[in-house]
């Protein structure tokens, strides 16, 4: 059974079509853009995902930031900062930071890697559908960019009090932010949904209205 999509402007229900790369599907009634096909294949998405995974490992293996005051230097890692928050009685904040900065990106990377591996090699449609739903659910909770901006603001305020030394982990988080966004942008969700559902949808080149 072909998938249906509702127009956000006129609410017309229409069948989805599998588009050519860079093509956009429009509503058959009012012409409102409905969805588009990613311009690149799974290989580029996999490259972004692997690069982001390397940055994730570096962000956890090296110090996040170091402060030097009167010749004494103190540094902490990402997980160490979360543990320190919990130790200071801010368990809820620590849990939120862990979920949005550590767990959500990890699940996104693992989900993308699984789907891309299934696309390029072995497929398990039922598991793929669950992973696609998981990615859609956790995407709003991944807030690496918010954390990076918050750390930079905090470091700017501390510069007049101590010597601030950004660590490898901070730059790795910044790179992870960019690479993960690139991987998700290149990820063709509609294509994976069609393959996971086993629908045979005709491919259409260029901008095309979906068929009612």
Secondary structure, 3 states (H helix, E strand, C coil): CCCEEECCCCCCEEECCEECCCCEEECCCCCCEEEECCCCCHHHHHHHHHHHHHHHHHHHHCCCEEEEECCEEEEECHHHHHHHHHHCCCHHHHHHHHHHHHHHHHHHHHHHHHHHHHHHCCCCHHHHHHHHHHHHHHHHHCCHHHHHHHHHHHHHHHCCCCEEEECHHHHHHHHHHHHHHHHHHHCCHHHHHHHHHCCCCCEECCCEECCC
